[in-house]
Amino acid sequence: MDKRKDTILSFLKASGHASLADVAAHLEVSKQGALRHLEALLGEGLVEKGNESHVGPGRPEHVYRLTAAAAEHFPHAHRELAGELVKFMGAAQLERFFTERAARTEAALAAELAGLSLEQKVRRLGELAGATGHMTEVIENADGTLAIRHCNCPIGDVAAETGHPCHREQSMYERLLGAEVERTTWLANADAACTYVIRTK
């Protein structure tokens, strides 16, 4: 698969869905150029075109999203290993493991964020999450809030089954940022991403 098709797949996984204009802007090509790649992905069964229209500037456009078959194009062997570990470890062991893991993570992140402004902290958190295997983006919402969106979670299956890896994440973000944080979407609920909205005002 060529690089631009891979880029589209990664973009759609991170964003959940996108219009033709969104894809063209991300690729930095014309709409016609982006459409050629999207049509190829449609033909391969990796992308589908939604019936709903994209709402935004300009004329309404259909939106594109990944199909279930596209999941095979992203790394997933780590998920199988994580699933095996969950079955091997007892509930108490899992709780202890993820409690200690969360404490180590928070300590490391606090050191990285020291001295930064709130917005700088949010953006740095996004960068650091990307380095751990998440596909992460920081979004500026129209109401002035910022949001951190995690996709392709390295341990998503464990989170869905036990809740252990991420049920502390929201409170950890609040402590690190010193701001109210609301989780509005969760991968374990079949959402496209885990989204944490930071109330900056």
N, C-alpha and C positions, 0 to 999 in steps of 0.2 A: 504494500500500500504506500502511495507517495506521501511526502511530508505534509502537504496541504490537507489531504484527507485526514491524516492523523491529528493535525491541528484543529480541524473542524470537530472531530469526535471529542477531543479534549475540551474544547470550548463549550460544546453542548452538554458535556457531563458536568462541567463547572457551573454553567448558567441554568441548566434545566431545560430551557427552550430558548430559541432565538429566531428573529426574523431574517429574511434574506439580507436586508440592509445591515443588521447586526453582524452577520457572518462576513459580509464583504468588508465592513469596517475593521473587523478583527484581523482578517487576512491582508488588509490593505490592497485589495484588488477591486475591480469593477463588480457591479451586481451580476453582470453576465458571466464574468469569470467565476464568481462564487457559485452561481447557479449550476455551472457545468460540474463542479465538484459535488454539489449537493445531489444533483440528479444521478451521478454515479453511485453515491452512497445510498440513495433511494433504491436504485436498481440492485444493489448488493444486500438490501434488507437491513442495513445498519441504521438508517435514519427514516423517520416517518414525518409526513407533513400534517400538522394538526388542522382541524376544521376551524378552530377559533382564530381570530385575527389579532395581530400584534397591535397594541395601542401605543401610539407615540406620534412624533412629528411626521408629516407627510401622509401619503396614502396608506390605508390599512393593508397589511401584508399577512399572509399565513405564517404560522410559526413552525419550526422544525425541532424535533427532539429525537433522542436515541431510542432505538428499539431494544428489546431484551437481548437480541443476538449481539448487540454491540458490546455487551459486558465482557465477551471473550477477548476483546482487543485491549483490555486493561489488565495489569498484573493482578492475579488473584491467588497464586499459590500460597501466599502468606496467610490468606483467610482460611485455607484448609488446615494449615498448621495450627492457627489460633483455635479453630473449632475442635481439633483433637486435644489441645491442652485443656480446654474447658471441660471436656468429657473426662479427662484424666484427673483433674484437680477437684477436690471437694469444695463445698460452698464456703467454708471457713477459710480455706487456703486462698480461694479466689478473692475473698473480701480483704484478706491481709495483703495479698500481692498488689491489688489495685489501690489500696489505701497508701501503701508505701510508695508505689509508683507515682501517685498524685502528689505526695509530699515532695518527692525528688523533683518532679516536673515544676511545681510551683516555686521551689527554691531557685532552680536554674533560671526560670523565666523572670523572677523578681530581680535577679542580678542583671539580666539583660535589659530590663526596662528602667532601671534606676536612673533618675534625672531627666527622663523624657516627659514631654507634654502628653496630655491624654490622647490626642490624635496620633502623635508619634508612637505611643504605646500600642494603640490599636493596629497601626500599620506594621509595627515590628512583630506583634503577635502573629499577624498573618504570614509574615516572612518565615518566622520560626516554625509555624505549623507546617508550612510547605516543605521545610527541610526534614520533617519527620515522616513524610510519605503521604500526607494529605494533599489534595489539590485545593488550594485555598485562594480566596480573593477577598479584598476589603471593598465594600460597596458604600457609596455615599447616597443615602436616601433623600428623597425630596423634602422630607420634614426636618432635615438637619441632623439626623442620626447617622451613625456609622454602623455597619454590620460586618461581621466576619462569617464567611460561608465556607464550610469544609465539605469537600466531595472526596470520593474514592478513599474512604476511611480505611487505614491498614487493618483495623480490627473491627470492622463493621458488623461482621457476623456475631462476634462475641458480645458486642454492645446490644445487638438485637435480642440475643438470648438471655443475657444476664443483667444488662444495664450498668454493670460495674465500671467499664472504662470511662463513661461520660456522665454519669449522674452527679459527679462532683464538678464538672467543668464550668457550669454556669456560675456557681458560687466562687470558684477559683478565679474566674475572669473578673468578677465583681471586686474581689480583694486586690487583685493585681492592678486593676484600672481605677479603683476608687469611684466607680460609677455604677448605676443600675444597669443590669444586663438581663435581657429577656430572650429565651430560646423560642423562636417562632416556628422552626421546622426541624425535623429529626429524621435522619436516614432510616432509623429503625421503624418509623411510621410510613415507610415507602415514599418519603419525600425525596426530592432530587439532591438535597444537601442538608447538613445541619447548619442552621442559621442562628447567629447570636447577635441581637440588636443591642447596641450600646447607646444609652440615652445621654447625649453630650450636652443637652441644654436643659 
